[in-house]
């Protein structure tokens, strides 16, 4: 379709308003969606919290509207803190958002605003927009399976799967195959019901909106998408993998160290293990040490993202055990933050040791890179379950980390026949992802439908 004509209505350009949840794994897909919509002719206005605010200079074509959120202090590190933080953030910026939205609507004149696309965790913003007559679409940045798990949350409690009982961790959840109890979205002990509240709000945000946008694609989650379409009354747009549709835009909160790409250039194909646990997951000092010595003993070249704050209470320089650098000199590179999509797309990378955040999982899938899974919290266990038992493109390193088992797992993924077979399947999955993204492919059609839908929404 002709790009500029998509979003012009009665000679006037249509605006899309966006509000991401201010965490890296939520910011990235929202900005990719912004890039896609902008390329199709929409003017983009991004509302954002002060916490983890984007840098407007990196997106000169968008308008940014800061919304005071009433929070202060450093980024939360423990998942229990994240849940409380999200609830505090949303409560903190609700009134200010309503005010700023009203001002923006007046300025744009409301008939040119197509809709607000809000992260599904921002129910108060969805409600504020609706009350001001702005249609909303909810962006879910996790998998379709995770969305189904959210919807099923009350049932999981009713049927006794939740709260998790130690003796039932391996029990299959027959209503949500292939999940076992241990794979469900469980975030800490949830004493005060904060997690249930957060999940219930996300489901409500989806149900009261005019549709849900998912960063997934048909070849990856056909059955799960069918299930959602059956269970939800609103349209479901499976427009992923978003990072393959949008011009590369830099929405990274930390500076990406690009020197690892040059380092990779000198390495043979599929020889390097990329290790990263995303933007929030933390390791204990003990796990870090066992991981380090396992990586060292494997003899496999590596690029390892050791993020500041990854081990609670330590500054980066002190994180790795003494002697690790000498033991791996010339064979590995440690960076504070990597240009992950490019690293995964580099021919030298042959495996990814990941925490299975949904972005990391799909980025790996799209580059045909098999995974070593070390899920920590939230939807990551479920994502790892799919990697190992549905797509067969990796396996989990579970339990307490121990250098010997880490070494064995790395060698299995990078050197053994088993790993080669997973790599071959990952390449097939990559091809399937490319099919979906091609003209006429499922994701392309979903994007066209989404844009037509946006243009049809009535204030
Ligand atoms: N990422 C990055 N550099 C890194 C590690 C991660 O740019 O060194 C990006 C990665 O490409 C992904 C996002 O950060 O898009 C992390 O999202 P994910 O859902 O995988 O995990 P989260 O950080 O939300 O736990």
Boltz pocket constraint, residues with backbone or C-beta under 6 A from the ligand:
constraints:
  - pocket:
      binder: B
      contacts: [[A, 23], [A, 24], [A, 25], [A, 26], [A, 28], [A, 252], [A, 256], [A, 276], [A, 277], [A, 278], [A, 279], [A, 280], [A, 281], [A, 305], [A, 336], [A, 337], [A, 338], [A, 339], [A, 340], [A, 341], [A, 356], [A, 357], [A, 358], [A, 359], [A, 360], [A, 361], [A, 363]]
      max_distance: 6.0
